Amino acid sequence: MKKIIYIGTLALFPTVAFGARFNNLADLFNFFTNLINQAVIPLFVALAFVWFLWGIVMFVKNATDETKRKEGKQFMIWAVIALFVMISVWGLVGVLTNIFDIRVGLPRFPTGGYTPSSDCVARYGAADCAAYGSAGF
């Protein structure tokens, strides 16, 4: 139980550090949705990719030991399956949100520049959104 409290406290630490404002339950929901979309999902994709790379290292490093090579091959296979499932679900959620016109912040691949969202501009003004990015909003 203590671990859950510690993890919950760490998850809310950026809220305190950046002085996030929760005026209602929708703001709190949006905060957690953005936290999952911008931190948790990319972390899982990165971990699956590292898992795949570790399988390659095990496969190449143990070229003479057949059991270790088989273990490395299993790492690679399961990492590819995990990546496929995560990216497929990501795409399916994107398609469904477009079909049903649901406005949800989905994780996007980086495009190279920051463009403030219309919600940010409407709430805080274009100058603040451009100056601070989405970190404080």
N, C-alpha and C positions, 0 to 999 in steps of 0.2 A: 504494500500500500504506500509505503514511503517513496518508493521509486516512481510511482505514478504521480505523486504530488511533486516530486522534484522535476520530472519531465514536463509536467504541466506548467510549473513555474518557469522553466527554461523556455518553453514555447511562448509564454506571455512576456518574456523579458524584452523583446524588441518593442512591444506595445508600450511598455513603461519608458524605455530608453528614447523612443521617438515621440513620445507624448501623443499617442493615437487617441482620437476622440470617438467614443461610442455614444451616440445620441439615442440610439434605439437598438432593438434586437437585430434589425437588418444590418446595421453597421458591424456588429459583432460577428454575424454570420458571414458577411463579406470578408472580414478580416481572416477568419479561419479558412474560408474558401481560397482566398489569395495565398495564404500560408501553404496550404496543401498544393495548390497549382504551381506556385513559384519556387517552392523549396523541397517538398517531399517527393513529388513525382520526378523532377529532374534528378534528385538524389538517387532514387531507385533505378532510373535508367542508367545513370553513371555507374552505380554499383554492379548492375548486370553487365555493363560493358567491361568493367575491370575484372569481373568474374570470367568473362570470355577471354580476355587477355591472359589471365592467370592460367586458364586451360591451355592456351597456346604455349605459354612458357613451360608448363609441365610436359606437354606433348613433345616439344623440341628438346628440352633439357634431358629427358629420360628416353632418348631414342633407342637405347639398347634394352631397357627393361620393359617388357610387354605389358605387365600389369600397371605400371605407372603411366604408360602411353594410353592404355585403355581408360584409366582414371582421368587423364587430361582430356581425352576425347569426350568423355561424359560431361566434364565441366563445360566444354565448348557447346555441346548439344543442348544442355539445359539452359545455358546463358542465351543461346539463340532463341530457344523457345520462350524464355522469359521476356526478351526484348520484343519478340514478335507479338506476344500477348499484350504487353504494356502499350506498344505503339498502335496495335489494332484497336484496343479499347479506347485509347486516346482519339483515334480517328473516328470511331463509331460515336463517341460522345460529341465530337465536332459536327458530324453529319446530323445527328439527332437534334442538336441545339439549333442548327440552321433550318432544319425542316420545321420544327415547332416554334421557331423564332424566339428562343429563350436566350436572354442576355446574361451569359455567365462568362466570367473571366477564365478562359481556357489557357493552359500553358502553350506558348507559341515558341517556335524556333527563333533565335535572335536574328534580327534583320540588320543590325549594324548601327542604328540610330534610335534615339528616343523620340517618340511621338506621344504627347500627352493625350490621355483618353478624354472623350467628351465629358464624362462624368467629373473628372478631375478639373477640367477647365470650367465647367459649370459651377462647381462648388468653390474653387479656390482662385480662379483666374488664370489666364494663360501664362503670365509672368511667373507666378509661384510654381506652377506645374513644370514649366521649362527649367526653372532655376533649381528645383529640388528633385526633379524626377518623380518617380512613384514611391520613393523610399518612405517619405513621411506621410503619404496619403493612403 
